[in-house]
Amino acid sequence: MPLSCLLSASSGSLFWVSYTTRGQNEGSFGELKSERAREREREREREKRDGSSFLLLFSSVLRSETDFSFVLFFLLLQSERAYLKQSHIGTAQLKGIFKKKSPGKDGYRYYKNVGLGFKTPREAIEGTYIDKKCPFTSDVSIRGRILQGVVKSTKMTRTIIVRRDYMHFIKKYQRFEKRHKNVSAHLSPAFRCKEGDTVIIGQCRPLSKTVRFNVLKVIPAGAKQVKGFAAY
């Protein structure tokens, strides 16, 4: 409204204009405050949901009067949202880990030998990771085909793409042609590999929609390769 109109207007109209403007501002500010309150409520619910498992663990430990060092060690293993625990190790065995230090099926760390001449990595024996698809620290068994290929991609979490080159014979022309296949394989946290490394993978049960193989050995790029497999 122009200044002249404001000066010629009555006090009632001026009061009405200022009142409506102030009401609109207060209404928008009230909506902003309510939105912030709802956002804070959602944050509290999210924190409560994430910390519920830790609260349950602490309450159970305090009731059983367990050593706090065990609690600290056990919480360090929980690096995911889901509850992580080896299926072969029970709660009673975990509570006695400071009494028996030796790893194994009856200790605090379960590991096994997959056979076929492949050695169990030291990280699988002495590490603290928990992977239910690892062939060395879970119930996943290796059977079937043993393949070798070059790592093509490591962008996925605990899954790599292995490229296998082979020659295909064309009967009509009595010639060979180059072909390749890409195979998805599960990579255990016991291994560290990058693109270009050579890996040996073994067939196992279906681990996901496309993964049916597990990495058994990693040969870094540039390392000397031994022809064939070790004696069984």
N, C-alpha and C positions, 0 to 999 in steps of 0.2 A: 504494500500500500504506500503511495507517495506521502512525503512529509506533510504537504498541505492538507491532505485528507486526514492525516492523523491529528493535526492541530485543530481542524474544524470539527472533528468528531467529538461526541460526548464522552464523559468519563466512563459511562456504562459500557459503551462499545469498546473503548480502549481496554477496559478491564476484561471484557469478553475475549478480545483478540489475544491479550497476554495470557489469559487463563487457558485457552485452547492450545496455544503453542507450548506452554509449560506442561500440559497434560500429555500431549503427544511425546514430548521428550521423556517424561517420566515413564510412559508406557513402553517405549523402546528400551530404556535403561532397565526396566523391570524384566523384560523378556531376556535381555543379555545376562542379567544376574541369574535368572532361572536356568538358562542354558549352561552357564558355568557351574551352577550347583549340580545339574544332572551329569555334567562331565566329571566332576569330582566324585560323584556317587559311583559312576562306572569305573573310575580308577580304583576306588576302594574295593569294589567287588572283584576286580581283576587281581589286585594284590592279595585279597583274601583267598581267592581260588588257587593262585600259584603257591601260596604259603601254607595251604591246608595240609599237604603231605608232610612237610617238615614239622608242623605242630603236632601231628599225630605221632611222628617218630619220636619227638622229644618227650611227649607225654608218656608213651609206652616205655621209653628208656628210663625216665625218672621213676616210674612205678616199679620197674624191675631192678633199680639201683645198679645200673650198668656203668662201667667206667666211662668217663667223659672222653677219653682219648679214642675209644671205639666209635663214639658218636661223631667226633671230628673226622676220623678216617672214613667213616661210612658216608658222611655228607659230601666229602670231596669227590666221591664216585658219581654223584648225581649231577650230571652235566646236561641232561635233557629234561623236557617237561614231564615225560613219562617216568615211572618208577623203574630203575635199572637194578637188576639182580641176576646173577647167574643161576640158571635153573637147577644145577646140580648142588648148589651150596645153600643150605638152610639157615634159618635165623640162629639156631643153636650153635651151628658151626661158626657163624660170623661173630658171635659173642665171645667165642674162645680163641680168636685169632692171635691174641697176645700171649696165650699159653703155648700155642704150637705154631712155630714160625714156618715150618716146612710147607711149601706149596704142594698141591696135588688134589686128588679127589676128596680126601678127608681133611684137607686144610682149608685155607681161606681163598685159594685160587684153583679153579679147575682148568686143566688143559689135557690134551691127549695127542697121540701120534696118529697122523692120518694114513701112515703106511706108504707103500710104493716107493720107498727110498727118500722121501721128502722129510727134512728135518723141521722140528718145531721151532719157530723163531724165538729168540730170547725175550722179545717184547711180549709174546703171548704168555710166557712163564712168569716173568718178573713185573709185567706191566699191571696197570689198574683199570684198563678199559673194559667195557662190557659190550659185547656185540653178539646178538643171538643168531647171526648168520655166519660168524667166523668158523672156519673148518677146524680150528685148533682149540677154541674155548667154548664150543657149543656142541649140540647134538647133531649138527649137519655132517653127514658122511659123504665121502668122495667115492664115486663109483661110475663106471662108464668110460667115456673118452677122456684122453689127456692130450691137450692141444698146446701149441706154442704160437705166439704172435707178437706184434709190436703195438705198444700203447698208442692209440690215436687221439684219445680225448680223456681228460680227467676232470671235467667241469662238474660232474655230478657228485653227490655226497656218497662216499663209500661205494661208488660204482664207476667202472671205467669201460671204454670202448676199445676192443682189441681188433686189429686188422690182420687178417690171415691171407697171404698171397699164395696162389697155387696155379698149376698149369692144367688146362682143360684140352683134351685131345679131340680134334675134329676128324671124324672118320672119312668124310668125303674127300678132304684135301690132304689127309695123312699129315697133319700139322698140329702143333700145340698153340694155344692162345692163353694170354695172361688173364687171370680172373682173381677176384678177391671177395672176401666176406667180412663183415663187421659183426663181432660177437660182444654182447654185454656180459660183464663179469663183475662179481662182487669183490671189492678190495677191502680186506681186513685192516683195522688200524695198526696191526702188527707190521705192515709193510709201508714203505714210502717209495713212490714211483712218480715219474714225470713222463711227458710225451717223448716218444723215441726209445724208451726202455723196452727190453724184451721180457715177456712174462710167460710163465707156464701155468695154464689153467686146467682145472679138473672138473668134470661134470658132477653135479649134485642134484638134489630135488629142486623143483621150481621155487625160487626165492621171491620172485615178483612176476609181473606180466611178461617181461622179456629176459629176465636173468635166470640162467640155468647152470652157470659155471662159477667157480671160486678160484681166486688167485692162490697158487701154491708156492710160487717162487718168482722172485724179481731179479733180472740180470740187468744191471745198469748199462746205459749206452756207452760203448767203447770198451767194455770189459771183455776179457778173453772168455769165449764160450767153449764149452766142452761138447763135442759131438755126441749125440745120443743121451740117454738117461743113465743114472747111476744103477749099479747092480742092485737088484731087489733082495 
